[in-house]
Amino acid sequence: MKLPKFLICDNTDFPDDIFIMHTDYPQFIINLVDDDIEWLEDVKGDNETELTNEINGLIEQASVFYDREMERFEKE
C-alpha cells in the first residue's frame, strides 16, 4: 500500500490540537498547536547540522500540508 507523506490526525480527547503524521522516514507526529513532536522511530544521521535542517524542513512541509488541506476543505 502506498501511503501519503502526511496525514491529518484527529482525536476528540484533544479537541484543540492539530496533529500531522509524517509516514516516511523519520516517522513522527507533530502537534501544530505547540510544535511538540513524538518520534515513532529512532532518528540517526552522520551530520547533525544536516539532520537538523532536514527535520526543520519536514516540520515546515507538515505546516504547508495542513494549510493546503484546510484551503481545499473550505472550497468544498
N, CA, C and O atoms as a Maestro MAE file, in Angstrom:
{
 s_m_m2io_version
 :::
 2.0.0
}

f_m_ct {
 s_m_title
 :::
 protein
 m_atom[304] {
  # First column is atom index #
  i_m_mmod_type
  r_m_x_coord
  r_m_y_coord
  r_m_z_coord
  i_m_residue_number
  s_m_chain_name
  s_m_pdb_residue_name
  s_m_pdb_atom_name
  i_m_atomic_number
  :::
  1 25 0.846 -1.171 0.000 1 A "MET " " N  " 7
  2 3 0.000 0.000 0.000 1 A "MET " " CA " 6
  3 2 0.893 1.236 0.000 1 A "MET " " C  " 6
  4 15 1.871 1.311 0.743 1 A "MET " " O  " 8
  5 25 0.548 2.187 -0.828 2 A "LYS " " N  " 7
  6 3 1.274 3.454 -0.864 2 A "LYS " " CA " 6
  7 2 0.543 4.452 0.028 2 A "LYS " " C  " 6
  8 15 -0.648 4.710 -0.144 2 A "LYS " " O  " 8
  9 25 1.280 5.003 0.978 3 A "LEU " " N  " 7
  10 3 0.699 5.984 1.897 3 A "LEU " " CA " 6
  11 2 1.094 7.396 1.479 3 A "LEU " " C  " 6
  12 15 2.162 7.603 0.902 3 A "LEU " " O  " 8
  13 25 0.230 8.368 1.773 4 A "PRO " " N  " 7
  14 3 0.634 9.752 1.555 4 A "PRO " " CA " 6
  15 2 1.751 10.117 2.528 4 A "PRO " " C  " 6
  16 15 1.898 9.495 3.580 4 A "PRO " " O  " 8
  17 25 2.525 11.117 2.171 5 A "LYS " " N  " 7
  18 3 3.651 11.537 3.012 5 A "LYS " " CA " 6
  19 2 3.168 12.081 4.356 5 A "LYS " " C  " 6
  20 15 3.810 11.852 5.381 5 A "LYS " " O  " 8
  21 25 2.043 12.797 4.360 6 A "PHE " " N  " 7
  22 3 1.486 13.374 5.583 6 A "PHE " " CA " 6
  23 2 0.024 12.988 5.720 6 A "PHE " " C  " 6
  24 15 -0.693 12.851 4.729 6 A "PHE " " O  " 8
  25 25 -0.410 12.815 6.967 7 A "LEU " " N  " 7
  26 3 -1.811 12.551 7.288 7 A "LEU " " CA " 6
  27 2 -2.250 13.502 8.389 7 A "LEU " " C  " 6
  28 15 -1.483 13.797 9.305 7 A "LEU " " O  " 8
  29 25 -3.479 13.977 8.300 8 A "ILE " " N  " 7
  30 3 -4.055 14.762 9.388 8 A "ILE " " CA " 6
  31 2 -4.671 13.775 10.366 8 A "ILE " " C  " 6
  32 15 -5.427 12.889 9.966 8 A "ILE " " O  " 8
  33 25 -4.354 13.922 11.634 9 A "CYS " " N  " 7
  34 3 -4.856 13.024 12.673 9 A "CYS " " CA " 6
  35 2 -5.755 13.816 13.616 9 A "CYS " " C  " 6
  36 15 -5.475 14.970 13.940 9 A "CYS " " O  " 8
  37 25 -6.825 13.186 14.044 10 A "ASP " " N  " 7
  38 3 -7.793 13.861 14.901 10 A "ASP " " CA " 6
  39 2 -8.111 12.946 16.080 10 A "ASP " " C  " 6
  40 15 -8.122 11.722 15.954 10 A "ASP " " O  " 8
  41 25 -8.367 13.561 17.215 11 A "ASN " " N  " 7
  42 3 -8.737 12.798 18.393 11 A "ASN " " CA " 6
  43 2 -9.606 13.685 19.270 11 A "ASN " " C  " 6
  44 15 -9.197 14.782 19.650 11 A "ASN " " O  " 8
  45 25 -10.808 13.212 19.591 12 A "THR " " N  " 7
  46 3 -11.733 14.026 20.384 12 A "THR " " CA " 6
  47 2 -11.259 14.235 21.816 12 A "THR " " C  " 6
  48 15 -11.779 15.110 22.509 12 A "THR " " O  " 8
  49 25 -10.287 13.455 22.276 13 A "ASP " " N  " 7
  50 3 -9.720 13.682 23.609 13 A "ASP " " CA " 6
  51 2 -8.844 14.936 23.636 13 A "ASP " " C  " 6
  52 15 -8.532 15.461 24.706 13 A "ASP " " O  " 8
  53 25 -8.453 15.408 22.459 14 A "PHE " " N  " 7
  54 3 -7.608 16.603 22.333 14 A "PHE " " CA " 6
  55 2 -8.249 17.549 21.318 14 A "PHE " " C  " 6
  56 15 -7.704 17.746 20.232 14 A "PHE " " O  " 8
  57 25 -9.396 18.132 21.655 15 A "PRO " " N  " 7
  58 3 -10.180 18.889 20.669 15 A "PRO " " CA " 6
  59 2 -9.498 20.156 20.140 15 A "PRO " " C  " 6
  60 15 -9.850 20.629 19.060 15 A "PRO " " O  " 8
  61 25 -8.547 20.705 20.865 16 A "ASP " " N  " 7
  62 3 -7.900 21.942 20.429 16 A "ASP " " CA " 6
  63 2 -6.584 21.704 19.705 16 A "ASP " " C  " 6
  64 15 -5.945 22.656 19.257 16 A "ASP " " O  " 8
  65 25 -6.170 20.448 19.585 17 A "ASP " " N  " 7
  66 3 -4.879 20.134 18.980 17 A "ASP " " CA " 6
  67 2 -5.032 19.766 17.510 17 A "ASP " " C  " 6
  68 15 -6.080 19.283 17.080 17 A "ASP " " O  " 8
  69 25 -3.971 20.003 16.751 18 A "ILE " " N  " 7
  70 3 -3.915 19.667 15.333 18 A "ILE " " CA " 6
  71 2 -2.704 18.765 15.139 18 A "ILE " " C  " 6
  72 15 -1.563 19.210 15.265 18 A "ILE " " O  " 8
  73 25 -2.957 17.489 14.831 19 A "PHE " " N  " 7
  74 3 -1.874 16.531 14.666 19 A "PHE " " CA " 6
  75 2 -1.652 16.219 13.191 19 A "PHE " " C  " 6
  76 15 -2.603 16.022 12.434 19 A "PHE " " O  " 8
  77 25 -0.389 16.178 12.797 20 A "ILE " " N  " 7
  78 3 0.006 15.758 11.466 20 A "ILE " " CA " 6
  79 2 1.005 14.619 11.639 20 A "ILE " " C  " 6
  80 15 1.950 14.726 12.422 20 A "ILE " " O  " 8
  81 25 0.790 13.527 10.902 21 A "MET " " N  " 7
  82 3 1.709 12.391 10.955 21 A "MET " " CA " 6
  83 2 2.535 12.362 9.680 21 A "MET " " C  " 6
  84 15 1.995 12.467 8.578 21 A "MET " " O  " 8
  85 25 3.843 12.218 9.833 22 A "HIS " " N  " 7
  86 3 4.749 12.029 8.710 22 A "HIS " " CA " 6
  87 2 4.986 10.531 8.581 22 A "HIS " " C  " 6
  88 15 5.464 9.900 9.524 22 A "HIS " " O  " 8
  89 25 4.658 9.948 7.419 23 A "THR " " N  " 7
  90 3 4.681 8.496 7.268 23 A "THR " " CA " 6
  91 2 5.988 7.956 6.703 23 A "THR " " C  " 6
  92 15 6.225 6.750 6.766 23 A "THR " " O  " 8
  93 25 6.847 8.819 6.150 24 A "ASP " " N  " 7
  94 3 8.155 8.396 5.650 24 A "ASP " " CA " 6
  95 2 9.173 8.483 6.777 24 A "ASP " " C  " 6
  96 15 8.869 8.954 7.873 24 A "ASP " " O  " 8
  97 25 10.395 8.016 6.489 25 A "TYR " " N  " 7
  98 3 11.461 8.155 7.489 25 A "TYR " " CA " 6
  99 2 11.880 9.616 7.573 25 A "TYR " " C  " 6
  100 15 12.071 10.257 6.540 25 A "TYR " " O  " 8
  101 25 12.023 10.139 8.743 26 A "PRO " " N  " 7
  102 3 11.724 9.584 10.055 26 A "PRO " " CA " 6
  103 2 10.249 9.802 10.400 26 A "PRO " " C  " 6
  104 15 9.737 10.915 10.281 26 A "PRO " " O  " 8
  105 25 9.587 8.759 10.816 27 A "GLN " " N  " 7
  106 3 8.169 8.860 11.139 27 A "GLN " " CA " 6
  107 2 7.982 9.620 12.448 27 A "GLN " " C  " 6
  108 15 8.667 9.375 13.441 27 A "GLN " " O  " 8
  109 25 7.032 10.549 12.414 28 A "PHE " " N  " 7
  110 3 6.732 11.327 13.621 28 A "PHE " " CA " 6
  111 2 5.320 11.861 13.547 28 A "PHE " " C  " 6
  112 15 4.702 11.887 12.483 28 A "PHE " " O  " 8
  113 25 4.820 12.285 14.688 29 A "ILE " " N  " 7
  114 3 3.556 13.011 14.779 29 A "ILE " " CA " 6
  115 2 3.884 14.351 15.404 29 A "ILE " " C  " 6
  116 15 4.540 14.423 16.443 29 A "ILE " " O  " 8
  117 25 3.418 15.412 14.759 30 A "ILE " " N  " 7
  118 3 3.648 16.759 15.281 30 A "ILE " " CA " 6
  119 2 2.304 17.379 15.635 30 A "ILE " " C  " 6
  120 15 1.324 17.240 14.904 30 A "ILE " " O  " 8
  121 25 2.280 18.056 16.755 31 A "ASN " " N  " 7
  122 3 1.122 18.842 17.155 31 A "ASN " " CA " 6
  123 2 1.412 20.266 16.682 31 A "ASN " " C  " 6
  124 15 2.283 20.939 17.232 31 A "ASN " " O  " 8
  125 25 0.688 20.720 15.671 32 A "LEU " " N  " 7
  126 3 0.954 22.036 15.106 32 A "LEU " " CA " 6
  127 2 0.606 23.188 16.039 32 A "LEU " " C  " 6
  128 15 1.035 24.320 15.816 32 A "LEU " " O  " 8
  129 25 -0.163 22.909 17.076 33 A "VAL " " N  " 7
  130 3 -0.523 23.968 18.026 33 A "VAL " " CA " 6
  131 2 0.698 24.403 18.830 33 A "VAL " " C  " 6
  132 15 0.895 25.595 19.068 33 A "VAL " " O  " 8
  133 25 1.521 23.433 19.251 34 A "ASP " " N  " 7
  134 3 2.678 23.784 20.080 34 A "ASP " " CA " 6
  135 2 4.010 23.238 19.537 34 A "ASP " " C  " 6
  136 15 5.039 23.335 20.206 34 A "ASP " " O  " 8
  137 25 3.988 22.663 18.319 35 A "ASP " " N  " 7
  138 3 5.175 22.093 17.669 35 A "ASP " " CA " 6
  139 2 5.820 20.962 18.470 35 A "ASP " " C  " 6
  140 15 7.002 20.673 18.286 35 A "ASP " " O  " 8
  141 25 5.064 20.326 19.346 36 A "ASP " " N  " 7
  142 3 5.565 19.168 20.079 36 A "ASP " " CA " 6
  143 2 5.626 17.990 19.113 36 A "ASP " " C  " 6
  144 15 4.677 17.755 18.365 36 A "ASP " " O  " 8
  145 25 6.733 17.246 19.121 37 A "ILE " " N  " 7
  146 3 6.928 16.128 18.202 37 A "ILE " " CA " 6
  147 2 7.101 14.841 18.983 37 A "ILE " " C  " 6
  148 15 7.841 14.780 19.965 37 A "ILE " " O  " 8
  149 25 6.400 13.813 18.525 38 A "GLU " " N  " 7
  150 3 6.563 12.457 19.056 38 A "GLU " " CA " 6
  151 2 7.196 11.631 17.942 38 A "GLU " " C  " 6
  152 15 6.587 11.412 16.895 38 A "GLU " " O  " 8
  153 25 8.427 11.175 18.180 39 A "TRP " " N  " 7
  154 3 9.143 10.373 17.194 39 A "TRP " " CA " 6
  155 2 8.676 8.933 17.301 39 A "TRP " " C  " 6
  156 15 8.593 8.384 18.399 39 A "TRP " " O  " 8
  157 25 8.370 8.316 16.160 40 A "LEU " " N  " 7
  158 3 7.891 6.941 16.135 40 A "LEU " " CA " 6
  159 2 9.013 5.963 15.823 40 A "LEU " " C  " 6
  160 15 8.800 4.750 15.827 40 A "LEU " " O  " 8
  161 25 10.205 6.480 15.553 41 A "GLU " " N  " 7
  162 3 11.380 5.651 15.314 41 A "GLU " " CA " 6
  163 2 12.623 6.471 15.635 41 A "GLU " " C  " 6
  164 15 12.571 7.699 15.704 41 A "GLU " " O  " 8
  165 25 13.728 5.782 15.827 42 A "ASP " " N  " 7
  166 3 14.977 6.469 16.125 42 A "ASP " " CA " 6
  167 2 15.440 7.270 14.909 42 A "ASP " " C  " 6
  168 15 15.366 6.803 13.773 42 A "ASP " " O  " 8
  169 25 15.914 8.476 15.174 43 A "VAL " " N  " 7
  170 3 16.418 9.340 14.113 43 A "VAL " " CA " 6
  171 2 17.924 9.361 14.226 43 A "VAL " " C  " 6
  172 15 18.482 9.736 15.257 43 A "VAL " " O  " 8
  173 25 18.583 8.949 13.139 44 A "LYS " " N  " 7
  174 3 20.036 8.889 13.156 44 A "LYS " " CA " 6
  175 2 20.585 9.547 11.904 44 A "LYS " " C  " 6
  176 15 19.967 9.518 10.840 44 A "LYS " " O  " 8
  177 25 21.743 10.131 12.054 45 A "GLY " " N  " 7
  178 3 22.417 10.737 10.914 45 A "GLY " " CA " 6
  179 2 23.866 11.016 11.241 45 A "GLY " " C  " 6
  180 15 24.223 11.203 12.404 45 A "GLY " " O  " 8
  181 25 24.698 11.045 10.223 46 A "ASP " " N  " 7
  182 3 26.126 11.299 10.425 46 A "ASP " " CA " 6
  183 2 26.412 12.773 10.685 46 A "ASP " " C  " 6
  184 15 27.319 13.116 11.443 46 A "ASP " " O  " 8
  185 25 25.637 13.629 10.058 47 A "ASN " " N  " 7
  186 3 25.869 15.066 10.147 47 A "ASN " " CA " 6
  187 2 24.697 15.696 10.901 47 A "ASN " " C  " 6
  188 15 23.581 15.764 10.385 47 A "ASN " " O  " 8
  189 25 24.956 16.148 12.108 48 A "GLU " " N  " 7
  190 3 23.881 16.693 12.956 48 A "GLU " " CA " 6
  191 2 23.248 17.945 12.345 48 A "GLU " " C  " 6
  192 15 22.034 18.129 12.435 48 A "GLU " " O  " 8
  193 25 24.049 18.794 11.732 49 A "THR " " N  " 7
  194 3 23.516 20.016 11.119 49 A "THR " " CA " 6
  195 2 22.586 19.664 9.962 49 A "THR " " C  " 6
  196 15 21.510 20.245 9.823 49 A "THR " " O  " 8
  197 25 23.005 18.718 9.140 50 A "GLU " " N  " 7
  198 3 22.180 18.287 8.008 50 A "GLU " " CA " 6
  199 2 20.883 17.651 8.495 50 A "GLU " " C  " 6
  200 15 19.817 17.901 7.930 50 A "GLU " " O  " 8
  201 25 20.966 16.844 9.523 51 A "LEU " " N  " 7
  202 3 19.787 16.203 10.096 51 A "LEU " " CA " 6
  203 2 18.820 17.239 10.665 51 A "LEU " " C  " 6
  204 15 17.610 17.142 10.460 51 A "LEU " " O  " 8
  205 25 19.349 18.219 11.371 52 A "THR " " N  " 7
  206 3 18.518 19.293 11.922 52 A "THR " " CA " 6
  207 2 17.819 20.062 10.810 52 A "THR " " C  " 6
  208 15 16.635 20.381 10.922 52 A "THR " " O  " 8
  209 25 18.541 20.361 9.742 53 A "ASN " " N  " 7
  210 3 17.947 21.077 8.612 53 A "ASN " " CA " 6
  211 2 16.852 20.250 7.948 53 A "ASN " " C  " 6
  212 15 15.813 20.787 7.563 53 A "ASN " " O  " 8
  213 25 17.083 18.939 7.814 54 A "GLU " " N  " 7
  214 3 16.086 18.064 7.211 54 A "GLU " " CA " 6
  215 2 14.827 18.010 8.071 54 A "GLU " " C  " 6
  216 15 13.714 18.067 7.548 54 A "GLU " " O  " 8
  217 25 14.997 17.899 9.378 55 A "ILE " " N  " 7
  218 3 13.844 17.846 10.291 55 A "ILE " " CA " 6
  219 2 13.086 19.165 10.257 55 A "ILE " " C  " 6
  220 15 11.856 19.169 10.215 55 A "ILE " " O  " 8
  221 25 13.802 20.283 10.274 56 A "ASN " " N  " 7
  222 3 13.129 21.585 10.186 56 A "ASN " " CA " 6
  223 2 12.345 21.711 8.888 56 A "ASN " " C  " 6
  224 15 11.254 22.280 8.871 56 A "ASN " " O  " 8
  225 25 12.901 21.178 7.797 57 A "GLY " " N  " 7
  226 3 12.193 21.194 6.519 57 A "GLY " " CA " 6
  227 2 10.932 20.354 6.560 57 A "GLY " " C  " 6
  228 15 9.905 20.752 6.011 57 A "GLY " " O  " 8
  229 25 10.995 19.192 7.206 58 A "LEU " " N  " 7
  230 3 9.819 18.336 7.325 58 A "LEU " " CA " 6
  231 2 8.729 18.991 8.165 58 A "LEU " " C  " 6
  232 15 7.544 18.864 7.859 58 A "LEU " " O  " 8
  233 25 9.125 19.684 9.212 59 A "ILE " " N  " 7
  234 3 8.154 20.395 10.048 59 A "ILE " " CA " 6
  235 2 7.468 21.491 9.233 59 A "ILE " " C  " 6
  236 15 6.255 21.677 9.331 59 A "ILE " " O  " 8
  237 25 8.239 22.205 8.438 60 A "GLU " " N  " 7
  238 3 7.668 23.249 7.571 60 A "GLU " " CA " 6
  239 2 6.727 22.615 6.547 60 A "GLU " " C  " 6
  240 15 5.647 23.148 6.289 60 A "GLU " " O  " 8
  241 25 7.121 21.490 5.964 61 A "GLN " " N  " 7
  242 3 6.272 20.798 4.995 61 A "GLN " " CA " 6
  243 2 4.961 20.343 5.634 61 A "GLN " " C  " 6
  244 15 3.910 20.400 4.995 61 A "GLN " " O  " 8
  245 25 5.013 19.895 6.877 62 A "ALA " " N  " 7
  246 3 3.803 19.479 7.587 62 A "ALA " " CA " 6
  247 2 2.845 20.650 7.749 62 A "ALA " " C  " 6
  248 15 1.634 20.497 7.587 62 A "ALA " " O  " 8
  249 25 3.385 21.806 8.067 63 A "SER " " N  " 7
  250 3 2.563 23.004 8.223 63 A "SER " " CA " 6
  251 2 1.950 23.431 6.888 63 A "SER " " C  " 6
  252 15 0.772 23.784 6.828 63 A "SER " " O  " 8
  253 25 2.744 23.399 5.831 64 A "VAL " " N  " 7
  254 3 2.251 23.748 4.495 64 A "VAL " " CA " 6
  255 2 1.173 22.756 4.063 64 A "VAL " " C  " 6
  256 15 0.155 23.153 3.497 64 A "VAL " " O  " 8
  257 25 1.394 21.470 4.329 65 A "PHE " " N  " 7
  258 3 0.399 20.441 4.013 65 A "PHE " " CA " 6
  259 2 -0.924 20.744 4.707 65 A "PHE " " C  " 6
  260 15 -1.982 20.693 4.081 65 A "PHE " " O  " 8
  261 25 -0.866 21.057 5.988 66 A "TYR " " N  " 7
  262 3 -2.096 21.337 6.735 66 A "TYR " " CA " 6
  263 2 -2.822 22.548 6.146 66 A "TYR " " C  " 6
  264 15 -4.033 22.503 5.931 66 A "TYR " " O  " 8
  265 25 -2.084 23.628 5.885 67 A "ASP " " N  " 7
  266 3 -2.703 24.832 5.313 67 A "ASP " " CA " 6
  267 2 -3.357 24.532 3.966 67 A "ASP " " C  " 6
  268 15 -4.460 25.005 3.691 67 A "ASP " " O  " 8
  269 25 -2.680 23.747 3.125 68 A "ARG " " N  " 7
  270 3 -3.229 23.391 1.815 68 A "ARG " " CA " 6
  271 2 -4.500 22.567 1.964 68 A "ARG " " C  " 6
  272 15 -5.483 22.805 1.263 68 A "ARG " " O  " 8
  273 25 -4.484 21.601 2.873 69 A "GLU " " N  " 7
  274 3 -5.661 20.765 3.082 69 A "GLU " " CA " 6
  275 2 -6.844 21.582 3.600 69 A "GLU " " C  " 6
  276 15 -7.984 21.348 3.196 69 A "GLU " " O  " 8
  277 25 -6.581 22.531 4.484 70 A "MET " " N  " 7
  278 3 -7.661 23.356 5.012 70 A "MET " " CA " 6
  279 2 -8.237 24.266 3.924 70 A "MET " " C  " 6
  280 15 -9.445 24.500 3.883 70 A "MET " " O  " 8
  281 25 -7.377 24.776 3.047 71 A "GLU " " N  " 7
  282 3 -7.867 25.592 1.912 71 A "GLU " " CA " 6
  283 2 -8.776 24.755 1.023 71 A "GLU " " C  " 6
  284 15 -9.837 25.222 0.607 71 A "GLU " " O  " 8
  285 25 -8.373 23.531 0.732 72 A "ARG " " N  " 7
  286 3 -9.178 22.641 -0.101 72 A "ARG " " CA " 6
  287 2 -10.500 22.302 0.578 72 A "ARG " " C  " 6
  288 15 -11.542 22.245 -0.075 72 A "ARG " " O  " 8
  289 25 -10.457 22.079 1.867 73 A "PHE " " N  " 7
  290 3 -11.655 21.751 2.624 73 A "PHE " " CA " 6
  291 2 -12.652 22.914 2.599 73 A "PHE " " C  " 6
  292 15 -13.857 22.715 2.445 73 A "PHE " " O  " 8
  293 25 -12.122 24.127 2.754 74 A "GLU " " N  " 7
  294 3 -13.002 25.304 2.765 74 A "GLU " " CA " 6
  295 2 -13.638 25.562 1.408 74 A "GLU " " C  " 6
  296 15 -14.741 26.103 1.342 74 A "GLU " " O  " 8
  297 25 -12.971 25.189 0.329 75 A "LYS " " N  " 7
  298 3 -13.517 25.383 -1.020 75 A "LYS " " CA " 6
  299 2 -14.670 24.443 -1.311 75 A "LYS " " C  " 6
  300 15 -15.537 24.754 -2.128 75 A "LYS " " O  " 8
  301 25 -14.687 23.287 -0.645 76 A "GLU " " N  " 7
  302 3 -15.745 22.299 -0.901 76 A "GLU " " CA " 6
  303 2 -16.997 22.643 -0.221 76 A "GLU " " C  " 6
  304 15 -17.982 21.913 -0.336 76 A "GLU " " O  " 8
  :::
 }
 m_bond[303] {
  # First column is bond index #
  i_m_from
  i_m_to
  i_m_order
  :::
  1 1 2 1
  2 2 3 1
  3 3 4 2
  4 3 5 1
  5 5 6 1
  6 6 7 1
  7 7 8 2
  8 7 9 1
  9 9 10 1
  10 10 11 1
  11 11 12 2
  12 11 13 1
  13 13 14 1
  14 14 15 1
  15 15 16 2
  16 15 17 1
  17 17 18 1
  18 18 19 1
  19 19 20 2
  20 19 21 1
  21 21 22 1
  22 22 23 1
  23 23 24 2
  24 23 25 1
  25 25 26 1
  26 26 27 1
  27 27 28 2
  28 27 29 1
  29 29 30 1
  30 30 31 1
  31 31 32 2
  32 31 33 1
  33 33 34 1
  34 34 35 1
  35 35 36 2
  36 35 37 1
  37 37 38 1
  38 38 39 1
  39 39 40 2
  40 39 41 1
  41 41 42 1
  42 42 43 1
  43 43 44 2
  44 43 45 1
  45 45 46 1
  46 46 47 1
  47 47 48 2
  48 47 49 1
  49 49 50 1
  50 50 51 1
  51 51 52 2
  52 51 53 1
  53 53 54 1
  54 54 55 1
  55 55 56 2
  56 55 57 1
  57 57 58 1
  58 58 59 1
  59 59 60 2
  60 59 61 1
  61 61 62 1
  62 62 63 1
  63 63 64 2
  64 63 65 1
  65 65 66 1
  66 66 67 1
  67 67 68 2
  68 67 69 1
  69 69 70 1
  70 70 71 1
  71 71 72 2
  72 71 73 1
  73 73 74 1
  74 74 75 1
  75 75 76 2
  76 75 77 1
  77 77 78 1
  78 78 79 1
  79 79 80 2
  80 79 81 1
  81 81 82 1
  82 82 83 1
  83 83 84 2
  84 83 85 1
  85 85 86 1
  86 86 87 1
  87 87 88 2
  88 87 89 1
  89 89 90 1
  90 90 91 1
  91 91 92 2
  92 91 93 1
  93 93 94 1
  94 94 95 1
  95 95 96 2
  96 95 97 1
  97 97 98 1
  98 98 99 1
  99 99 100 2
  100 99 101 1
  101 101 102 1
  102 102 103 1
  103 103 104 2
  104 103 105 1
  105 105 106 1
  106 106 107 1
  107 107 108 2
  108 107 109 1
  109 109 110 1
  110 110 111 1
  111 111 112 2
  112 111 113 1
  113 113 114 1
  114 114 115 1
  115 115 116 2
  116 115 117 1
  117 117 118 1
  118 118 119 1
  119 119 120 2
  120 119 121 1
  121 121 122 1
  122 122 123 1
  123 123 124 2
  124 123 125 1
  125 125 126 1
  126 126 127 1
  127 127 128 2
  128 127 129 1
  129 129 130 1
  130 130 131 1
  131 131 132 2
  132 131 133 1
  133 133 134 1
  134 134 135 1
  135 135 136 2
  136 135 137 1
  137 137 138 1
  138 138 139 1
  139 139 140 2
  140 139 141 1
  141 141 142 1
  142 142 143 1
  143 143 144 2
  144 143 145 1
  145 145 146 1
  146 146 147 1
  147 147 148 2
  148 147 149 1
  149 149 150 1
  150 150 151 1
  151 151 152 2
  152 151 153 1
  153 153 154 1
  154 154 155 1
  155 155 156 2
  156 155 157 1
  157 157 158 1
  158 158 159 1
  159 159 160 2
  160 159 161 1
  161 161 162 1
  162 162 163 1
  163 163 164 2
  164 163 165 1
  165 165 166 1
  166 166 167 1
  167 167 168 2
  168 167 169 1
  169 169 170 1
  170 170 171 1
  171 171 172 2
  172 171 173 1
  173 173 174 1
  174 174 175 1
  175 175 176 2
  176 175 177 1
  177 177 178 1
  178 178 179 1
  179 179 180 2
  180 179 181 1
  181 181 182 1
  182 182 183 1
  183 183 184 2
  184 183 185 1
  185 185 186 1
  186 186 187 1
  187 187 188 2
  188 187 189 1
  189 189 190 1
  190 190 191 1
  191 191 192 2
  192 191 193 1
  193 193 194 1
  194 194 195 1
  195 195 196 2
  196 195 197 1
  197 197 198 1
  198 198 199 1
  199 199 200 2
  200 199 201 1
  201 201 202 1
  202 202 203 1
  203 203 204 2
  204 203 205 1
  205 205 206 1
  206 206 207 1
  207 207 208 2
  208 207 209 1
  209 209 210 1
  210 210 211 1
  211 211 212 2
  212 211 213 1
  213 213 214 1
  214 214 215 1
  215 215 216 2
  216 215 217 1
  217 217 218 1
  218 218 219 1
  219 219 220 2
  220 219 221 1
  221 221 222 1
  222 222 223 1
  223 223 224 2
  224 223 225 1
  225 225 226 1
  226 226 227 1
  227 227 228 2
  228 227 229 1
  229 229 230 1
  230 230 231 1
  231 231 232 2
  232 231 233 1
  233 233 234 1
  234 234 235 1
  235 235 236 2
  236 235 237 1
  237 237 238 1
  238 238 239 1
  239 239 240 2
  240 239 241 1
  241 241 242 1
  242 242 243 1
  243 243 244 2
  244 243 245 1
  245 245 246 1
  246 246 247 1
  247 247 248 2
  248 247 249 1
  249 249 250 1
  250 250 251 1
  251 251 252 2
  252 251 253 1
  253 253 254 1
  254 254 255 1
  255 255 256 2
  256 255 257 1
  257 257 258 1
  258 258 259 1
  259 259 260 2
  260 259 261 1
  261 261 262 1
  262 262 263 1
  263 263 264 2
  264 263 265 1
  265 265 266 1
  266 266 267 1
  267 267 268 2
  268 267 269 1
  269 269 270 1
  270 270 271 1
  271 271 272 2
  272 271 273 1
  273 273 274 1
  274 274 275 1
  275 275 276 2
  276 275 277 1
  277 277 278 1
  278 278 279 1
  279 279 280 2
  280 279 281 1
  281 281 282 1
  282 282 283 1
  283 283 284 2
  284 283 285 1
  285 285 286 1
  286 286 287 1
  287 287 288 2
  288 287 289 1
  289 289 290 1
  290 290 291 1
  291 291 292 2
  292 291 293 1
  293 293 294 1
  294 294 295 1
  295 295 296 2
  296 295 297 1
  297 297 298 1
  298 298 299 1
  299 299 300 2
  300 299 301 1
  301 301 302 1
  302 302 303 1
  303 303 304 2
  :::
 }
}
